[in-house]
Amino acid sequence: MPTTSRAFVRASIIYLALGSLLGALFLVSRWIPMGSAIAALRISHIEFLVVGWLTQLILGVAWWLFPTLTVGLRPGDPKPRRRGQAQRGSEPIFWMTFVSLNLGVLLRALFGPLFSWTKIDLFGALAGISGLFLFVAAVGFVLNTWRRVRELGRRK
């Protein structure tokens, strides 16, 4: 598994742990009253599990398993050989996708509940900006993997 995919998978495992911790907190809050403020953390719980864990895991594995861009033959080798990270797409775009996705998740998970608790417009705006980071991450991933999908279709 390439280093880039491992970064996505490791981050997704961290989000799984955080989402599970919040889920356990919700279960405990059924028996031990923790106040009504705990309900605002459902935003973070869903964000951690759906975008942080599931989506990030899918993107990391897709980056690893999609067909590479080019396959070359070495003299004397009967089988094609892949040539490393460069065959997967642009690493700078990949890291921009990784950072944007994680910033989007963290901004939403932090400022969503803060806005629910305080009703301060700045927190609502920062939670909204998280959507822009998630959009940038989605566009970056599509741009970086699109050629790999198209290449596979051309060979038919």
C-alpha positions as CSV (number, residue, x, y, z in Angstrom):
1,M,0.0,0.0,0.0
2,P,1.5,3.4,-0.9
3,T,2.3,6.0,1.7
4,T,-0.4,8.3,0.5
5,S,-3.1,5.6,0.9
6,R,-1.8,4.7,4.3
7,A,-2.2,8.3,5.4
8,F,-5.9,8.2,4.5
9,V,-6.4,4.9,6.2
10,R,-4.6,5.9,9.4
11,A,-6.6,9.1,9.6
12,S,-9.8,7.2,9.0
13,I,-9.0,4.9,11.9
14,I,-8.5,7.9,14.2
15,Y,-11.9,9.3,13.2
16,L,-13.4,5.8,13.8
17,A,-12.0,5.9,17.3
18,L,-13.3,9.5,17.9
19,G,-16.7,8.7,16.5
20,S,-17.0,5.6,18.6
21,L,-16.0,7.5,21.7
22,L,-18.7,10.0,21.1
23,G,-21.2,7.2,20.4
24,A,-20.2,5.6,23.7
25,L,-20.8,9.0,25.4
26,F,-24.3,9.1,23.9
27,L,-25.0,5.6,25.3
28,V,-23.8,6.6,28.7
29,S,-25.9,9.8,28.6
30,R,-29.0,7.7,28.5
31,W,-28.4,6.4,32.0
32,I,-26.3,9.3,33.5
33,P,-27.8,12.7,32.8
34,M,-25.3,15.0,31.2
35,G,-27.5,17.8,30.2
36,S,-29.1,18.9,27.0
37,A,-25.8,20.2,25.5
38,I,-24.7,16.7,24.7
39,A,-27.2,16.5,21.9
40,A,-25.2,19.1,19.9
41,L,-22.3,16.6,19.7
42,R,-24.3,14.4,17.3
43,I,-23.1,16.7,14.5
44,S,-19.5,15.8,15.4
45,H,-20.4,12.1,15.8
46,I,-21.9,11.9,12.4
47,E,-19.1,13.9,10.8
48,F,-16.4,11.8,12.3
49,L,-18.1,8.5,11.3
50,V,-19.5,9.3,7.8
51,V,-16.9,11.7,6.4
52,G,-13.9,11.2,8.6
53,W,-14.0,7.4,8.8
54,L,-16.0,6.0,5.9
55,T,-15.4,8.5,3.2
56,Q,-11.7,8.8,4.0
57,L,-11.2,5.0,4.1
58,I,-12.9,4.7,0.7
59,L,-10.8,7.4,-0.8
60,G,-7.6,5.9,0.5
61,V,-8.3,2.4,-0.7
62,A,-9.5,3.8,-4.1
63,W,-6.3,5.7,-4.5
64,W,-4.4,2.5,-3.9
65,L,-6.5,0.1,-6.0
66,F,-7.5,2.1,-9.1
67,P,-5.4,1.1,-12.1
68,T,-2.2,3.0,-12.6
69,L,-1.8,5.6,-15.4
70,T,0.9,3.8,-17.4
71,V,2.4,0.4,-17.4
72,G,5.7,-0.1,-19.0
73,L,7.7,-3.1,-20.1
74,R,11.3,-3.7,-19.1
75,P,13.5,-5.4,-21.6
76,G,13.4,-9.1,-21.1
77,D,10.4,-9.0,-18.7
78,P,7.2,-10.7,-20.1
79,K,5.0,-8.9,-17.5
80,P,4.2,-5.2,-17.3
81,R,5.6,-3.4,-14.3
82,R,4.2,-0.5,-12.3
83,R,6.5,2.4,-11.6
84,G,5.6,3.8,-8.2
85,Q,3.7,6.8,-6.9
86,A,4.0,8.8,-10.1
87,Q,1.7,6.3,-11.8
88,R,-1.1,7.1,-9.4
89,G,-1.4,10.8,-10.1
90,S,-0.2,14.1,-8.7
91,E,1.1,13.8,-5.1
92,P,0.6,17.5,-4.4
93,I,-3.0,17.3,-5.4
94,F,-3.4,14.2,-3.3
95,W,-2.0,15.9,-0.2
96,M,-4.1,19.0,-0.9
97,T,-7.1,16.6,-1.0
98,F,-6.0,15.0,2.3
99,V,-5.5,18.3,4.1
100,S,-8.8,19.8,2.7
101,L,-10.8,16.8,3.7
102,N,-9.4,16.7,7.3
103,L,-9.8,20.5,7.7
104,G,-13.4,20.2,6.6
105,V,-14.2,17.4,9.0
106,L,-12.5,19.1,11.9
107,L,-14.0,22.5,11.3
108,R,-17.5,21.0,11.0
109,A,-17.0,18.8,14.1
110,L,-15.7,21.6,16.2
111,F,-17.8,24.6,15.1
112,G,-21.1,22.9,14.5
113,P,-21.6,22.1,18.2
114,L,-20.2,25.5,19.2
115,F,-22.7,27.2,17.0
116,S,-25.5,25.1,18.5
117,W,-24.5,26.0,22.0
118,T,-23.6,29.7,21.6
119,K,-25.5,30.9,18.5
120,I,-22.5,33.1,17.6
121,D,-22.6,33.8,13.9
122,L,-18.8,33.4,13.5
123,F,-19.0,29.7,14.6
124,G,-21.8,29.2,12.1
125,A,-19.8,30.7,9.3
126,L,-16.7,28.6,10.2
127,A,-18.9,25.5,10.2
128,G,-20.2,26.6,6.8
129,I,-16.7,27.1,5.5
130,S,-16.0,23.4,6.3
131,G,-18.2,22.6,3.3
132,L,-15.9,24.5,1.0
133,F,-13.0,22.4,2.2
134,L,-14.9,19.2,1.6
135,F,-15.8,20.4,-1.9
136,V,-12.2,21.2,-2.6
137,A,-11.3,17.7,-1.4
138,A,-13.9,16.1,-3.6
139,V,-12.8,18.0,-6.7
140,G,-9.1,17.3,-6.0
141,F,-9.8,13.6,-5.7
142,V,-11.8,13.5,-8.9
143,L,-9.2,15.5,-10.8
144,N,-6.5,13.2,-9.6
145,T,-8.1,9.9,-10.4
146,W,-10.1,10.8,-13.5
147,R,-7.3,9.9,-15.9
148,R,-6.9,6.5,-14.2
149,V,-10.5,5.7,-14.9
150,R,-10.4,7.0,-18.4
151,E,-7.2,5.0,-19.2
152,L,-8.9,1.8,-18.2
153,G,-11.8,2.5,-20.5
154,R,-9.6,3.2,-23.5
155,R,-8.0,-0.2,-23.5
156,K,-11.3,-2.0,-24.3
